[in-house]
Amino acid sequence: MIVLKRFTLKQPKIIGGIEFGSDHVVLAAPITHLEKVNDIQSLVNLAKENKIDMFEIRYDYLINDGVPLDDLLSSLNKIRYPYIFTFRSYKEGGMYNVSDMDRLKIIENAIDYKPTIIDLELYLFYDEATKDYVRNIMKKCKDNGIHIIISYHNFNETPDYSTLYNIGEKEKQNGADILKIATKAMTLRDNITVLLVTYDLRMRLEMPMITMAMGDLGKVSRILTPLFGSDLIFVNLIGESAPGQIAPSLVLRGLEFFGEL
């Protein structure tokens, strides 16, 4: 295990048997394609070989492959490999154009399988059409011991520091167990904005978080944000789910470099 001198939590949180906020940086591999549900076991083996801690099940991709939700999550439960269940909104980079209410019903169905973590976008808590329903999902998750990422994605730009900091605060206020902020780096300076926001949110909110700048110009942030307080890196194991994701071997080399400093 690679140990970094990084901005850790005073008391790391155990989520699905994985420490968030410790010296260890969590690696997660998005699963964006499956030929058949039985492929899951071979992917778990590949993930373990690459020191990956958990999957992100991107159901907005897999629904296009015709993968049945029940079969997929039942298989994951039998294997007992931790995962984030994500059905990303089309508005925030998802790959399946469906109404938020229909999407939330599928997410609600996933609760029965007790995923390690469920991802919900921040805007759902402020949309009149979804805010009551999403809060009901939050309660069901808490009742079932499922942790919640509340997330914000911007594929067009990196907003200014104050905007991003306020987003992090709102994610906490709405009950997130883990904050997530992902923006598009349009300049190298955007990485600095994300690093500053990461550090200050960690300092003041003292909770698990995931931050990054996406795109080619943001690749460096995926290695640097953990030093400033981000706890998880999404890696490109079988295909990227967002621009700028890096192969696990390169991520591990980068972490090893900083671990030796």
GIJOZI-V26331 format. One record per run of one state. SS is the DSSP state (H for helix, E for strand, L for the rest). FROM is the first residue (numbers start at 1). LEN is the number of residues. Records with the same first field share a line. If there is no record, write none. Layout:
SS->FROM-LEN, FROM-LEN
//
This chain:
L->1-12, 16-2, 21-5, 32-7, 50-4, 66-3, 80-3, 87-3, 93-7, 114-3, 126-5, 144-3, 155-6, 174-4, 185-4, 206-3, 215-1, 229-3, 236-10, 247-1, 260-2
E->13-3, 18-3, 26-6, 54-5, 83-4, 117-5, 147-8, 178-7, 209-6, 232-4, 246-1
H->39-11, 59-7, 69-11, 90-3, 100-14, 122-4, 131-13, 161-13, 189-17, 216-13, 248-12
//
